[in-house]
Amino acid sequence: MALTNENNVIKKLLLFGSLYLLLAGGAIAYFLVTGKLTNDAKILDPVRIAEGKVIYQDHCASCHGINLKGQPNWETRNADGTYPAPPQNEDGHTWQHSDRQIFRYIEEGGADFYPPPIKSNMPGYKDTLTSKQIWALISYIKSRWPEEIRQKQIAANFAGGFGHH
């Protein structure tokens, strides 16, 4: 009889534990898909966008272009193994990455993202910009994307943007 009661308790614990994990997983998925677990909730904050625009002009426009259009032939490798700066608008591939990947790329620079022999000229800004400034920069870039692209980028946030491409 005692063994039967223990089995019932174990079954109930497993059932409730599984139910809890299912509900918690669903809640986390909802928050990821809606952008509530990312800084995307502030994407259209005009103050943040204005700050990001100034940061972009000061640190990014010289390579990525004033209108986020990047350098010509940005998909063609240079003789030294680097690539020209890609567009940051919808014509590039930045939107295919999660917010965290974009943040890390800006913070650490391009060297962490490309396996040899590919090299990146993208410098890291961790010693130049604060985390808040990097998020403002990301907000500015994302604010320039069409709504359709911003919605597609939510999928990268949900999946975590595994890998580089």
C-alpha positions in Angstrom: 0.0 0.0 0.0 2.8 2.4 0.9 4.5 1.8 -2.5 1.2 2.6 -4.3 0.9 6.0 -2.5 4.5 6.8 -3.3 3.9 6.0 -7.0 0.8 8.3 -7.0 2.8 11.1 -5.4 5.6 10.7 -7.9 3.1 10.6 -10.8 1.4 13.8 -9.5 4.7 15.6 -9.1 5.8 14.6 -12.6 2.4 15.7 -14.0 2.5 19.1 -12.2 6.2 19.6 -13.0 5.6 18.9 -16.7 2.6 21.2 -16.7 4.6 24.0 -15.0 7.4 23.6 -17.6 5.0 23.7 -20.5 3.3 26.9 -19.2 6.6 28.6 -18.3 8.0 27.7 -21.7 4.9 29.1 -23.4 5.2 32.3 -21.4 8.9 32.7 -22.3 8.2 32.1 -26.0 5.4 34.7 -25.9 7.7 37.3 -24.4 10.5 36.5 -26.8 8.2 36.7 -29.9 6.6 39.9 -28.8 10.0 41.5 -28.0 9.2 42.0 -24.3 12.4 40.3 -23.2 14.6 42.4 -25.5 15.2 46.1 -25.6 12.8 46.2 -28.6 10.0 47.6 -26.4 11.8 51.0 -26.5 12.5 50.8 -30.3 10.3 53.7 -31.2 11.2 56.0 -28.3 12.0 59.3 -30.0 14.6 60.3 -27.4 16.5 57.1 -27.7 16.3 57.2 -31.6 17.6 60.8 -31.5 20.5 59.8 -29.3 21.3 56.8 -31.5 21.3 59.0 -34.6 24.0 61.2 -33.2 26.0 58.1 -32.2 25.6 56.7 -35.6 26.7 59.9 -37.3 29.8 60.2 -35.0 30.9 56.5 -35.1 29.3 54.6 -38.0 28.4 56.9 -40.9 32.0 57.2 -42.2 31.9 53.5 -43.1 28.3 52.5 -43.2 27.1 55.6 -44.9 25.0 58.5 -43.7 21.9 56.8 -45.0 22.9 53.4 -43.7 23.5 52.2 -47.3 27.0 50.7 -46.6 29.9 50.7 -49.0 29.8 49.6 -52.7 30.3 45.9 -53.3 29.8 45.1 -49.6 29.3 41.4 -50.4 32.6 41.0 -52.3 35.7 40.1 -50.3 38.6 42.5 -50.6 42.1 41.2 -51.4 43.1 41.5 -47.7 40.2 39.2 -46.6 38.0 41.9 -45.3 34.6 43.0 -46.7 33.4 46.6 -47.3 31.0 47.9 -44.6 27.5 46.4 -45.2 24.3 48.4 -45.3 22.5 48.8 -42.0 19.2 49.5 -43.7 16.9 46.7 -45.0 19.3 46.0 -47.9 21.9 44.5 -45.6 21.7 41.6 -43.3 21.9 43.1 -39.9 18.1 42.5 -39.4 18.8 38.8 -39.8 20.5 38.8 -36.4 19.1 39.0 -32.9 19.4 42.2 -30.9 22.0 40.5 -28.6 24.1 39.5 -31.6 24.0 43.1 -33.0 24.8 44.5 -29.6 27.8 42.1 -29.2 29.0 42.8 -32.7 29.1 46.6 -32.0 30.6 46.0 -28.5 33.3 43.5 -29.5 33.8 44.3 -33.1 33.8 42.0 -36.1 36.8 39.9 -35.4 34.8 37.6 -33.0 32.2 36.8 -35.7 34.2 35.6 -38.6 36.4 32.5 -38.8 39.7 32.8 -40.5 40.6 33.6 -43.2 37.9 36.2 -43.2 38.8 39.4 -41.4 36.7 42.3 -40.3 37.6 46.0 -40.1 34.7 46.6 -37.7 36.2 47.9 -34.5 34.7 47.2 -31.1 33.1 50.0 -29.2 33.1 48.6 -25.6 35.7 51.2 -24.6 34.0 54.0 -26.5 30.2 53.6 -26.0 28.2 52.6 -22.9 25.7 49.8 -23.1 22.9 52.4 -23.1 24.5 54.2 -26.1 24.9 50.9 -28.0 21.2 50.2 -27.4 20.3 53.7 -28.6 22.4 53.1 -31.7 20.5 49.8 -32.3 17.2 51.6 -31.8 18.2 54.2 -34.4 19.2 51.6 -37.0 16.0 49.5 -36.4 13.9 52.7 -36.5 15.0 53.1 -40.1 13.9 49.7 -41.2 10.5 49.2 -42.7 7.9 47.7 -40.4 8.0 44.4 -42.4 11.8 44.1 -41.7 11.4 44.9 -38.0 8.7 42.1 -37.8 11.1 39.6 -39.5 13.8 40.6 -37.1 11.6 39.5 -34.2 12.1 36.0 -35.5 15.9 36.4 -35.1 15.3 37.5 -31.5 13.0 34.5 -30.9 15.5 32.1 -32.3 18.4 33.9 -30.7 20.0 34.5 -34.1 22.0 31.2 -33.9 25.2 31.4 -35.9 26.3 34.3 -38.0 24.0 33.7 -41.0 
